[in-house]
Each structure stands twice: as C-alpha cells, then as structure tokens.
C-alpha cells in the first residue's frame, strides 16, 4: 500500500486508520528532531483534527 521507502514505521500499517499520517524525514526533523522521535506523536491540522504519525518516509543518510 505504501511505496515510498520508510525510515520508521511499518508499510503494512502506515495508513491503516483514518487518523494515521505518514510524514517526510524533513518534516519529522523539523517538528520532532528525528524520524524515530516522530512516531506516535500527534499533528493537529487546521487546529481542528488530530493525526498520529505512524510512518516517516525518505532517504537514509
């Protein structure tokens, strides 16, 4: 289901619930400090809906 290389999270479960969210490595670094730190964290969209980070995609290195 998820075709981008994942740095954190599981491809089988990356987007399996309505509030799951996959973010880029850049976004994970900017908001949480690292891809590993982003997993399980919440991002609020338009100050109305919460999404839980379930995967981080991008290049290694």
DSSP file (Angstrom, degrees, kcal/mol; ACC not computed):
  #  RESIDUE AA STRUCTURE BP1 BP2  ACC     N-H-->O    O-->H-N    N-H-->O    O-->H-N    TCO  KAPPA ALPHA  PHI   PSI    X-CA   Y-CA   Z-CA
    1    1 A X              0   0    0      0, 0.0     2,-0.6     0, 0.0    11,-0.1   0.000 360.0 360.0 360.0 -34.8    0.0    0.0    0.0
    2    2 A X        -     0   0    0      9,-0.2     4,-0.1     1,-0.1     9,-0.0  -0.934 360.0-179.3-112.9 117.9    2.8    2.4    0.7
    3    3 A X        +     0   0    0     -2,-0.6     2,-0.2     2,-0.1    -1,-0.1   0.551  50.9  93.5 -98.3  -8.2    5.5    2.6   -2.0
    4    4 A X  S    S-     0   0    0      1,-0.1     2,-0.2     7,-0.1    -2,-0.0  -0.585  87.9 -98.4 -83.1 147.5    8.0    5.1   -0.6
    5    5 A X        -     0   0    0     -2,-0.2    53,-2.0     1,-0.1     2,-0.4  -0.457  41.1-139.7 -65.1 131.8   11.0    3.8    1.5
    6    6 A X  E     -A   57   0A   0     51,-0.2    51,-0.3    -2,-0.2     3,-0.1  -0.781  23.4-174.0 -98.0 136.0   10.2    4.1    5.2
    7    7 A X  E    S+     0   0A   0     49,-3.3     2,-0.3    -2,-0.4    50,-0.2   0.754  82.5  11.5 -89.3 -32.5   12.8    5.2    7.7
    8    8 A X  E    S+A   56   0A   0     48,-1.5    48,-2.1    27,-0.1    -1,-0.3  -0.983 107.2  32.4-143.3 150.6   10.4    4.5   10.6
    9    9 A X  E    S-A   55   0A   0     -2,-0.3     2,-0.4    46,-0.2    46,-0.2  -0.240  84.0 -70.8  94.1 176.1    7.1    2.6   10.9
   10   10 A X    >>  -     0   0    0     44,-0.5     4,-0.9     1,-0.1     3,-0.7  -0.923  23.7-144.3-113.3 131.2    5.6   -0.3    9.0
   11   11 A X  T 34 S+     0   0    0     -2,-0.4     3,-0.4     1,-0.2     4,-0.4   0.853 103.0  55.4 -60.7 -34.6    4.5   -0.2    5.4
   12   12 A X  T 34 S+     0   0    0      1,-0.2    -1,-0.2     2,-0.1     3,-0.1   0.787 121.0  28.5 -68.9 -27.0    1.6   -2.5    6.2
   13   13 A X  T X4 S+     0   0    0     -3,-0.7     3,-1.0     1,-0.1    -1,-0.2   0.313  87.3 106.4-116.7   8.1    0.3   -0.3    9.0
   14   14 A X  T 3< S+     0   0    0     -4,-0.9    40,-0.2    -3,-0.4     3,-0.1   0.864 100.7  11.2 -59.5 -39.7    1.4    3.2    7.8
   15   15 A X  T 3  S+     0   0    0     -4,-0.4    -1,-0.3     1,-0.1    -2,-0.1  -0.156  87.6 122.9-132.5  40.6   -2.0    4.4    6.8
   16   16 A X    <   +     0   0    0     -3,-1.0     2,-0.3     3,-0.0    -2,-0.1   0.522  68.3  50.1 -88.2  -4.0   -4.4    1.7    8.2
   17   17 A X  S >  S-     0   0    0     -4,-0.2     3,-1.8    -3,-0.1    -4,-0.0  -0.932  87.7-113.7-127.9 157.1   -6.6    4.0   10.3
   18   18 A X  T 3  S+     0   0    0     -2,-0.3    -1,-0.1     1,-0.3    -2,-0.0   0.757 116.5  45.9 -61.1 -24.8   -8.3    7.3    9.4
   19   19 A X  T 3  S+     0   0    0     32,-0.1    33,-2.8     2,-0.0    -1,-0.3   0.293  86.3 115.8-103.2  11.7   -6.1    9.4   11.7
   20   20 A X  E <   -b   52   0A   0     -3,-1.8     2,-0.4    31,-0.2    33,-0.2  -0.514  44.6-168.7 -77.7 149.0   -2.8    7.8   10.6
   21   21 A X  E     -b   53   0A   0     31,-1.7    33,-2.8    -2,-0.2    34,-1.2  -0.997  16.6-156.5-143.1 133.7   -0.3   10.0    8.9
   22   22 A X  E     -b   55   0A   0     -2,-0.4     2,-0.3    32,-0.2    34,-0.2  -0.941  22.6-173.4-106.1 130.8    3.0    9.4    7.1
   23   23 A X  E     -b   56   0A   0     32,-2.3    34,-2.4    -2,-0.5     2,-0.1  -0.810  24.7-100.9-122.6 163.4    5.4   12.4    7.0
   24   24 A X  E  >  -b   57   0A   0     -2,-0.3     4,-2.5    32,-0.2    34,-0.2  -0.347  31.1-113.2 -77.5 161.2    8.6   13.1    5.3
   25   25 A X  H  > S+     0   0    0     32,-1.6     4,-2.7     1,-0.2     5,-0.2   0.894 118.5  55.6 -58.7 -40.8   12.0   12.9    7.0
   26   26 A X  H  > S+     0   0    0      1,-0.2     4,-2.4     2,-0.2    -1,-0.2   0.927 109.1  45.4 -59.5 -46.3   12.3   16.7    6.6
   27   27 A X  H  > S+     0   0    0      2,-0.2     4,-2.7     1,-0.2     5,-0.4   0.906 112.2  51.7 -64.9 -41.6    9.1   17.3    8.5
   28   28 A X  H  X>S+     0   0    0     -4,-2.5     4,-2.4     1,-0.2     5,-0.8   0.917 111.9  46.9 -60.9 -43.6   10.0   14.8   11.2
   29   29 A X  H  X5S+     0   0    0     -4,-2.7     4,-1.0     4,-0.2    -2,-0.2   0.919 114.8  46.6 -63.8 -44.3   13.3   16.5   11.7
   30   30 A X  H  <5S+     0   0    0     -4,-2.4    -2,-0.2    -5,-0.2    -1,-0.2   0.906 124.3  29.2 -66.9 -43.3   11.7   20.0   11.8
   31   31 A X  H  <5S+     0   0    0     -4,-2.7    -2,-0.2    -5,-0.2    -3,-0.2   0.819 137.9  16.3 -89.8 -32.2    8.9   19.2   14.2
   32   32 A X  H  <5S-     0   0    0     -4,-2.4    -3,-0.2    -5,-0.4    -2,-0.1   0.497  95.6-113.8-125.4  -6.6   10.2   16.4   16.3
   33   33 A X  S  <<S+     0   0    0     -4,-1.0     2,-0.3    -5,-0.8    -4,-0.2   0.043  87.9  15.8  97.2 -27.3   14.0   16.3   15.9
   34   34 A X  S  > S-     0   0    0     -6,-0.7     4,-1.1     1,-0.1    -2,-0.0  -0.975  78.2-104.9-167.6 161.2   14.3   12.9   14.2
   35   35 A X  H  > S+     0   0    0     -2,-0.3     4,-0.9     1,-0.2     3,-0.5   0.906 119.3  52.0 -60.0 -41.7   12.2   10.3   12.4
   36   36 A X  H >4 S+     0   0    0      1,-0.2     3,-0.5     2,-0.2    -1,-0.2   0.889 107.4  51.9 -63.7 -38.9   12.3    8.0   15.4
   37   37 A X  H 34 S+     0   0    0      1,-0.2    -1,-0.2     3,-0.1    -2,-0.2   0.741 102.8  61.1 -70.0 -22.4   11.0   10.7   17.7
   38   38 A X  H >< S+     0   0    0     -4,-1.1     3,-2.2    -3,-0.5    15,-0.3   0.791  76.2 106.1 -76.2 -28.5    8.1   11.5   15.4
   39   39 A X  T << S+     0   0    0     -4,-0.9    15,-0.2    -3,-0.5     3,-0.1  -0.305  91.9   9.0 -60.3 127.4    6.5    8.0   15.6
   40   40 A X  T 3  S+     0   0    0     13,-3.1    -1,-0.3     1,-0.3    14,-0.1   0.296  98.9 127.1  87.9  -9.3    3.3    8.1   17.7
   41   41 A X    <   -     0   0    0     -3,-2.2    12,-3.0    12,-0.2     2,-0.4  -0.377  57.2-119.9 -79.5 161.5    3.3   11.9   18.0
   42   42 A X  E     -C   52   0A   0     10,-0.2     2,-0.4    -3,-0.1    10,-0.2  -0.836  19.2-166.9-106.6 138.5    0.2   14.0   17.1
   43   43 A X  E     -C   51   0A   0      8,-3.0     8,-2.6    -2,-0.4     2,-0.5  -0.993  15.1-144.3-120.2 129.2    0.0   16.7   14.5
   44   44 A X  E     -C   50   0A   0     -2,-0.4     2,-0.5     6,-0.2     3,-0.2  -0.829  10.5-148.7 -97.5 129.0   -3.1   18.9   14.5
   45   45 A X  E >> S-C   49   0A   0      4,-3.4     3,-2.3    -2,-0.5     4,-1.9  -0.853  74.9 -18.1-101.5 125.2   -4.4   20.0   11.1
   46   46 A X  T 34 S-     0   0    0     -2,-0.5    -1,-0.2     1,-0.3    -2,-0.0   0.792 112.9 -75.6  49.9  33.9   -6.0   23.4   10.9
   47   47 A X  T 34 S+     0   0    0     -3,-0.2    -1,-0.3     2,-0.2     3,-0.1   0.745 128.0  76.0  54.7  27.1   -6.5   23.5   14.6
   48   48 A X  T <4 S+     0   0    0     -3,-2.3     2,-0.4     1,-0.3    -2,-0.2   0.644  83.8  44.5-131.4 -39.7   -9.4   21.0   14.2
   49   49 A X  E  <  -C   45   0A   0     -4,-1.9    -4,-3.4     2,-0.0     2,-0.4  -0.946  63.3-145.0-124.6 133.2   -8.3   17.4   13.5
   50   50 A X  E     -C   44   0A   0     -2,-0.4     2,-0.4    -6,-0.2    -6,-0.2  -0.771  13.5-170.7 -96.7 138.3   -5.5   15.4   15.1
   51   51 A X  E     -C   43   0A   0     -8,-2.6    -8,-3.0    -2,-0.4     2,-0.5  -0.970  16.0-137.7-124.2 142.7   -3.4   12.9   13.2
   52   52 A X  E     -Cb  42  20A   0    -33,-2.8   -31,-1.7    -2,-0.4     2,-0.4  -0.881  22.6-121.5-103.1 128.4   -1.0   10.4   14.7
   53   53 A X  E     + b   0  21A   0    -12,-3.0   -13,-3.1    -2,-0.5   -31,-0.2  -0.539  39.8 163.9 -69.8 119.9    2.4    9.9   12.9
   54   54 A X  E     +     0   0A   0    -33,-2.8   -44,-0.5    -2,-0.4     2,-0.3   0.530  61.2  18.3-114.3 -12.4    2.6    6.2   12.0
   55   55 A X  E     -Ab   9  22A   0    -34,-1.2   -32,-2.3   -46,-0.2     2,-0.4  -0.992  54.1-152.1-157.6 152.0    5.5    6.4    9.4
   56   56 A X  E     -Ab   8  23A   0    -48,-2.1   -49,-3.3    -2,-0.3   -48,-1.5  -0.996  20.4-166.3-127.3 125.9    8.3    8.5    8.2
   57   57 A X  E     +Ab   6  24A   0    -34,-2.4   -32,-1.6    -2,-0.4     2,-0.3  -0.761  32.1  85.0-111.8 158.0    9.5    8.2    4.6
   58   58 A X  S    S-     0   0    0    -53,-2.0     2,-0.3    -2,-0.3    -2,-0.1  -0.918  72.5 -42.9 148.0-170.2   12.6    9.5    2.9
   59   59 A X        -     0   0    0     -2,-0.3     2,-0.2     1,-0.1   -52,-0.1  -0.640  51.4-118.5 -91.3 147.4   16.2    8.6    2.1
   60   60 A X              0   0    0     -2,-0.3    -1,-0.1     1,-0.2   -53,-0.0  -0.496 360.0 360.0 -75.1 151.1   18.6    7.1    4.6
   61   61 A X              0   0    0     -2,-0.2    -1,-0.2     0, 0.0    -2,-0.0   0.432 360.0 360.0 110.0 360.0   21.7    9.1    5.4
